[in-house]
């Protein structure tokens, strides 16, 4: 699509604009690119890049700035981000290790969001680990006439409690018998597996056990649904200091509206969790953060080899993408380690 000369000038323009935040003129490009080209030739190439929609000219300046499409081409074909070596010392790595402590998972998630925000100076977002849809142990406790407390214990020790209302009253002895039966026959199966087995075994089960098991499946399903909705956001106010947004209150209102609608952020992060490694969405490509001025850099994290959540940085399209990639990569790997070593 572009010859080498045009690629070099676009790369130089993007790098200068990211570093300085000012529209880049032909004289600056002539000095910074290292190409022996006349100002007229550079202006012609710039005109071609503008026609392709890769750069644009602000009304108040003779210089040019990258468009979202220009950033996309830069990130995909011109950016070289060095892989992170967790054994090599660095300031970012030291700060990450200092902040992430493998104690409570929810605390690790909050720490990770704050760390992403601190390192990037933008917004850090992290989804809470999805709860395993498996129960390890179940108990029923009679609370009163036709009121029963269901206690579900997951393999990681997480406990979910729900009060259910039964069609008839049960004695505590009946509830203990039902729990013993269910723990013997269904423990350590996923909720989906239990639901499928119930479809075929419901006829053979005693009525009270079948009803209690269906209630337990419903409790497990609700617990999973609630865990999916958890996302931690840190550093929204950092955007107030971003030159690109600071003077435009309408843009800022729209941006803060995005962070209030956490369900939309969850959709974006859920998409990111289906791919390995770091992903970059530029200028509204995600459709969830539909702003020409915003980019999102994300990566999934794991617990014991299984992807359970996603984290990332949201900031202006004028960001140092190579550094953001490293920050997100470091954090995802250390969060994976912190949660897996519990």
C-alpha positions as CSV (number, residue, x, y, z in Angstrom):
1,X,0.0,0.0,0.0
2,X,2.8,2.4,0.9
3,X,6.4,2.5,-0.5
4,X,9.3,2.6,1.9
5,X,9.6,6.4,1.7
6,X,6.0,6.9,2.7
7,X,6.2,4.3,5.5
8,X,9.3,6.0,7.0
9,X,7.7,9.4,6.9
10,X,4.4,8.1,8.5
11,X,6.4,6.2,11.2
12,X,8.4,9.3,12.0
13,X,5.3,11.5,12.1
14,X,3.5,9.1,14.5
15,X,6.5,8.8,16.8
16,X,7.0,12.6,16.9
17,X,3.4,13.3,17.6
18,X,3.2,10.7,20.3
19,X,6.3,12.1,22.0
20,X,5.5,15.8,21.6
21,X,1.7,16.2,21.1
22,X,2.1,18.8,18.4
23,X,1.2,18.6,14.7
24,X,4.3,17.6,12.7
25,X,5.4,19.8,9.8
26,X,7.4,18.9,6.7
27,X,10.6,20.6,8.0
28,X,10.5,18.5,11.2
29,X,9.9,15.4,9.2
30,X,12.8,16.2,6.9
31,X,15.2,16.5,9.9
32,X,13.8,13.6,11.9
33,X,13.3,11.0,9.2
34,X,16.9,10.8,8.0
35,X,15.7,10.9,4.4
36,X,17.4,13.2,1.9
37,X,14.2,14.6,0.5
38,X,13.3,18.2,-0.5
39,X,10.5,19.9,1.5
40,X,8.4,19.8,-1.7
41,X,8.7,16.0,-2.0
42,X,7.8,15.6,1.7
43,X,4.7,17.8,1.2
44,X,3.7,15.6,-1.7
45,X,4.1,12.4,0.3
46,X,2.1,14.0,3.2
47,X,-0.6,14.9,0.8
48,X,-0.8,11.3,-0.4
49,X,-1.0,10.0,3.2
50,X,-3.7,12.5,3.9
51,X,-5.7,11.3,0.9
52,X,-5.4,7.7,2.2
53,X,-6.9,8.8,5.5
54,X,-3.7,8.1,7.5
55,X,-3.0,11.6,8.6
56,X,-5.0,14.8,9.0
57,X,-4.4,18.5,9.1
58,X,-5.8,20.5,12.1
59,X,-7.4,23.8,11.1
60,X,-5.0,25.8,13.3
61,X,-1.7,24.3,12.1
62,X,0.2,23.6,8.9
63,X,1.4,20.3,10.4
64,X,-0.2,16.9,10.4
65,X,-1.4,14.5,13.0
66,X,-2.1,10.7,12.7
67,X,-5.7,9.5,12.4
68,X,-7.0,6.3,14.0
69,X,-6.3,4.5,10.7
70,X,-2.8,5.9,10.7
71,X,-2.2,4.6,14.3
72,X,-3.6,1.2,13.3
73,X,-1.1,0.9,10.4
74,X,1.7,2.1,12.7
75,X,0.9,-0.5,15.4
76,X,0.3,-3.4,13.0
77,X,3.4,-2.9,10.7
78,X,5.9,-0.5,12.2
79,X,5.8,-1.0,16.0
80,X,8.4,-3.2,17.6
81,X,7.6,-3.9,21.3
82,X,10.3,-5.9,23.1
83,X,9.0,-9.0,24.9
84,X,9.1,-8.7,28.7
85,X,11.6,-10.9,30.5
86,X,10.3,-11.3,34.1
87,X,13.9,-12.2,35.2
88,X,15.4,-8.9,34.0
89,X,15.2,-6.0,36.5
90,X,13.2,-2.9,35.5
91,X,11.4,-0.1,37.3
92,X,8.0,-1.2,36.0
93,X,8.5,-4.8,37.0
94,X,9.7,-3.8,40.5
95,X,6.7,-1.6,41.0
96,X,4.4,-4.4,39.8
97,X,5.9,-6.9,42.2
98,X,5.7,-4.5,45.0
99,X,2.0,-3.8,44.5
100,X,0.6,-7.3,43.7
101,X,0.4,-9.5,46.8
102,X,-1.1,-13.0,46.4
103,X,-3.6,-12.8,49.3
104,X,-7.3,-12.3,48.5
105,X,-8.2,-12.5,44.8
106,X,-10.4,-9.4,45.0
107,X,-7.6,-7.4,46.5
108,X,-5.2,-8.6,43.8
109,X,-7.7,-7.4,41.1
110,X,-8.1,-3.9,42.8
111,X,-4.3,-3.7,43.1
112,X,-3.8,-4.6,39.4
113,X,-6.3,-1.9,38.3
114,X,-4.4,0.7,40.4
115,X,-1.1,-0.5,39.1
116,X,-2.1,-0.3,35.5
117,X,-3.3,3.3,36.1
118,X,-0.2,4.3,37.9
119,X,2.2,2.9,35.3
120,X,0.3,4.1,32.3
121,X,-1.0,7.4,33.8
122,X,-4.3,6.5,32.1
123,X,-7.2,4.3,33.1
124,X,-6.7,0.7,34.4
125,X,-9.5,-1.8,34.0
126,X,-9.6,-5.4,35.3
127,X,-12.4,-8.0,35.3
128,X,-12.7,-10.1,38.4
129,X,-11.9,-13.8,38.0
130,X,-14.8,-15.8,36.7
131,X,-16.0,-18.2,39.4
132,X,-15.6,-21.9,38.5
133,X,-19.1,-23.2,37.7
134,X,-18.4,-26.3,39.8
135,X,-19.6,-27.1,43.3
136,X,-17.5,-29.1,45.7
137,X,-19.9,-29.5,48.5
138,X,-23.5,-28.6,49.2
139,X,-25.6,-28.2,52.4
140,X,-29.2,-27.4,53.1
141,X,-30.2,-25.7,56.4
142,X,-33.9,-25.4,57.5
143,X,-34.7,-21.8,58.4
144,X,-38.4,-22.1,58.9
145,X,-41.5,-23.5,57.3
146,X,-40.7,-24.0,53.6
147,X,-37.6,-21.8,53.9
148,X,-34.2,-23.4,53.3
149,X,-30.7,-21.9,53.1
150,X,-28.6,-23.4,50.3
151,X,-24.9,-23.3,50.9
152,X,-22.7,-24.0,47.9
153,X,-18.9,-24.5,48.4
154,X,-16.7,-24.2,45.3
155,X,-13.4,-26.1,44.9
156,X,-11.4,-22.9,45.7
157,X,-13.3,-22.5,49.0
158,X,-15.6,-19.8,47.8
159,X,-19.0,-20.0,49.5
160,X,-22.4,-18.9,48.0
161,X,-25.5,-18.7,50.1
162,X,-29.1,-18.4,48.9
163,X,-32.5,-18.7,50.6
164,X,-35.0,-20.7,48.7
165,X,-38.7,-21.4,49.2
166,X,-39.8,-25.0,48.8
167,X,-43.1,-26.4,47.8
168,X,-43.5,-28.3,51.1
169,X,-41.9,-28.2,54.5
170,X,-38.8,-30.3,55.1
171,X,-37.3,-31.6,58.3
172,X,-33.6,-31.0,58.9
173,X,-33.1,-34.8,58.7
174,X,-34.6,-34.8,55.2
175,X,-32.4,-31.9,54.2
176,X,-29.2,-33.7,55.5
177,X,-30.2,-36.9,53.6
178,X,-30.7,-34.9,50.4
179,X,-27.4,-33.1,50.8
180,X,-25.5,-36.3,51.4
181,X,-27.1,-37.9,48.3
182,X,-26.2,-34.9,46.1
183,X,-22.6,-34.7,47.5
184,X,-22.1,-38.4,46.7
185,X,-23.5,-38.3,43.2
186,X,-23.0,-34.8,41.8
187,X,-20.0,-33.1,43.7
188,X,-17.2,-31.7,41.5
189,X,-19.4,-31.7,38.4
190,X,-20.0,-28.4,36.6
191,X,-23.4,-26.7,36.9
192,X,-24.0,-27.5,33.2
193,X,-23.2,-31.2,33.7
194,X,-25.5,-31.3,36.7
195,X,-28.3,-29.6,34.7
196,X,-27.9,-32.1,31.9
197,X,-27.9,-35.1,34.2
198,X,-30.9,-33.9,36.0
199,X,-32.9,-33.8,32.7
200,X,-32.3,-37.6,32.3
201,X,-32.4,-38.6,36.0
202,X,-35.3,-36.5,37.2
203,X,-37.8,-39.4,36.9
204,X,-35.6,-41.7,39.0
205,X,-34.9,-39.2,41.8
206,X,-37.2,-38.8,44.8
207,X,-39.4,-35.7,44.4
208,X,-37.9,-33.8,47.3
209,X,-34.3,-34.5,46.2
210,X,-35.0,-33.5,42.6
211,X,-36.6,-30.2,43.7
212,X,-33.7,-29.4,46.0
213,X,-31.2,-30.2,43.3
214,X,-33.0,-28.0,40.8
215,X,-32.9,-25.2,43.4
216,X,-29.1,-25.8,43.9
217,X,-28.5,-25.5,40.2
218,X,-30.4,-22.3,40.1
219,X,-28.3,-20.9,43.0
220,X,-25.1,-21.9,41.1
221,X,-26.3,-20.3,37.9
222,X,-27.1,-17.0,39.7
223,X,-23.7,-17.0,41.4
224,X,-21.9,-17.4,38.0
225,X,-24.0,-14.6,36.5
226,X,-23.1,-12.2,39.4
227,X,-19.4,-12.9,39.1
228,X,-19.4,-12.1,35.4
229,X,-20.5,-8.5,36.0
230,X,-17.6,-7.5,38.2
231,X,-15.1,-5.0,36.7
232,X,-12.7,-2.7,38.6
233,X,-11.8,0.7,37.1
234,X,-9.0,2.9,38.4
235,X,-7.6,6.3,37.4
236,X,-10.5,7.8,35.4
237,X,-9.4,11.2,36.6
238,X,-6.1,10.8,34.8
239,X,-7.9,11.7,31.6
240,X,-8.5,15.2,33.0
241,X,-4.7,15.7,32.5
242,X,-4.6,14.4,29.0
243,X,-4.0,17.3,26.6
244,X,-6.3,15.8,23.9
245,X,-9.3,15.8,26.3
246,X,-8.6,18.4,29.0
247,X,-10.2,21.4,27.2
248,X,-13.2,19.6,25.8
249,X,-15.8,19.1,28.5
250,X,-18.3,17.3,26.1
251,X,-15.7,14.7,25.3
252,X,-14.9,14.2,29.0
253,X,-18.6,13.8,29.9
254,X,-18.9,11.1,27.3
255,X,-15.7,9.4,28.4
256,X,-16.8,9.3,32.1
257,X,-20.2,8.0,30.9
258,X,-18.4,4.9,29.4
259,X,-16.8,4.1,32.8
260,X,-20.1,4.3,34.5
261,X,-21.6,1.7,32.1
262,X,-19.4,-1.1,33.3
263,X,-21.5,-3.7,31.5
264,X,-20.3,-2.3,28.2
265,X,-16.7,-2.5,29.4
266,X,-17.3,-6.1,30.3
267,X,-18.4,-6.8,26.8
268,X,-15.1,-5.4,25.5
269,X,-13.0,-7.3,28.0
270,X,-14.9,-10.5,27.4
271,X,-14.0,-10.3,23.6
272,X,-10.4,-9.7,24.6
273,X,-10.3,-12.8,26.8
274,X,-11.0,-15.1,23.8
275,X,-7.6,-14.3,22.2
276,X,-4.1,-15.0,23.4
277,X,-1.7,-12.2,24.2
278,X,-2.1,-8.4,24.0
279,X,-4.8,-6.8,21.8
280,X,-5.1,-3.2,20.8
281,X,-8.3,-1.4,19.8
282,X,-7.8,2.0,18.3
283,X,-10.2,4.9,17.8
284,X,-13.5,3.1,18.5
285,X,-12.6,-0.2,16.8
286,X,-13.9,-2.0,19.8
287,X,-17.4,-0.5,19.3
288,X,-17.8,-0.6,23.1
289,X,-15.6,2.4,23.6
290,X,-16.7,4.3,20.4
291,X,-14.4,7.3,20.6
292,X,-12.0,8.3,17.8
293,X,-9.7,9.8,20.5
294,X,-9.5,6.6,22.7
295,X,-7.5,3.4,22.4
296,X,-7.7,0.2,24.5
297,X,-4.8,-2.2,25.2
298,X,-5.8,-5.5,26.8
299,X,-4.6,-9.0,27.7
300,X,-6.2,-12.0,29.4
301,X,-4.9,-13.4,32.6
302,X,-4.9,-17.0,33.9
303,X,-5.3,-19.0,37.1
304,X,-3.6,-22.4,36.9
305,X,-3.5,-22.3,33.1
306,X,-7.1,-21.3,32.6
307,X,-8.1,-17.9,31.3
308,X,-10.4,-16.4,34.0
309,X,-10.4,-12.6,33.2
310,X,-9.0,-9.7,31.3
311,X,-7.1,-6.5,32.2
312,X,-6.0,-3.4,30.2
313,X,-5.4,0.3,29.8
314,X,-7.7,2.8,28.3
315,X,-6.2,6.1,27.2
316,X,-5.9,8.5,24.3
317,X,-5.0,7.3,20.8
318,X,-1.8,9.4,21.3
319,X,-0.2,6.9,23.6
320,X,3.2,5.2,23.6
321,X,1.9,1.8,22.4
322,X,5.1,0.0,22.9
323,X,5.2,0.9,26.5
324,X,1.5,0.2,27.0
325,X,2.0,-3.3,25.6
326,X,4.7,-4.0,28.0
327,X,2.8,-2.6,31.0
328,X,-0.3,-4.7,30.2
329,X,1.8,-7.8,29.4
330,X,3.8,-7.5,32.7
331,X,0.6,-7.0,34.8
332,X,-1.3,-9.8,33.2
333,X,1.6,-12.3,33.8
334,X,2.1,-11.2,37.4
335,X,-1.6,-11.3,38.2
336,X,-1.7,-14.8,36.7
337,X,1.2,-15.8,39.0
338,X,-0.3,-14.1,42.1
339,X,-3.6,-15.8,41.7
340,X,-2.2,-19.2,40.7
341,X,0.2,-19.4,43.6
342,X,-2.5,-19.1,46.3
